[in-house]
């Protein structure tokens, strides 16, 4: 990691950023689509024992399974949930079906809904308008989906409330010494989720002197961020374009670990609560030791 002289006070260790900016009861979004999923940040939230969180994520997968199983979540707002390519999220299901470690509230929305809702939040608008629910019965299960008539054409449209998290956390490839962040590869709603939030934390693979951003790259300027935290392999076991591949082996291994409450609790105590950060977590975990490089 090239650090040089840090010019921006936003650049800080991840544990400090979570301590300063993540509070019990927050509305929290951890976004990242297929890659750049902020696993290290989710683990630090678990280590610090945050509770009663309303979690937002378009595709909650393993990190939210872990956070729900460790009792961090009060409510989940989502549009799809599962272990990609493997099956169910067993800790999520246990919380919903049997109330362990406690019951959580669910608010199910569509992908298009949440994407538009983040855009509305980033645009400082109260709601988003879309066509997606007109032929769907999801509105009968979610009272926060309403319908309005277009004032120009009379067309029936769906209206959904904007998403404005208290805090959004994402992972990205790199930041410069001024705290500007570069994201590349597949982008989900990371930019919109950051701009919609009151506070933001971005973990990055490295700090560099210059971003050397290609044309049309996604740049988050330092003034929209609360904290930038260098965390190498901070998205593992998801992947970071240009840095490391997805650990399919870990996603498969998570299924039997998470099926049993005792096995899950023991794993979390050893590899998350029993470590001080991402480096120690990766050094201790057998699947990670074989896949990451020094």
MOMONOR-V416085 format. One record per helix or strand of 3 or more residues. SS is the DSSP state (2 for helix, 1 for strand). FROM is the first residue (numbers start at 0). TO is the last residue. If there is no record, write none. Layout:
BEGIN
ss->SS from->FROM to->TO
ss->SS from->FROM to->TO
END
This chain:
BEGIN
ss->2 from->13 to->20
ss->1 from->26 to->29
ss->2 from->38 to->46
ss->1 from->52 to->59
ss->2 from->61 to->68
ss->1 from->72 to->80
ss->2 from->89 to->97
ss->1 from->104 to->107
ss->2 from->110 to->121
ss->1 from->126 to->129
ss->2 from->137 to->139
ss->1 from->144 to->148
ss->1 from->155 to->160
ss->1 from->166 to->175
ss->1 from->180 to->182
ss->2 from->189 to->195
ss->1 from->198 to->207
ss->1 from->217 to->219
ss->2 from->221 to->223
ss->1 from->226 to->229
ss->2 from->247 to->258
ss->2 from->260 to->270
ss->2 from->277 to->283
ss->2 from->285 to->288
END
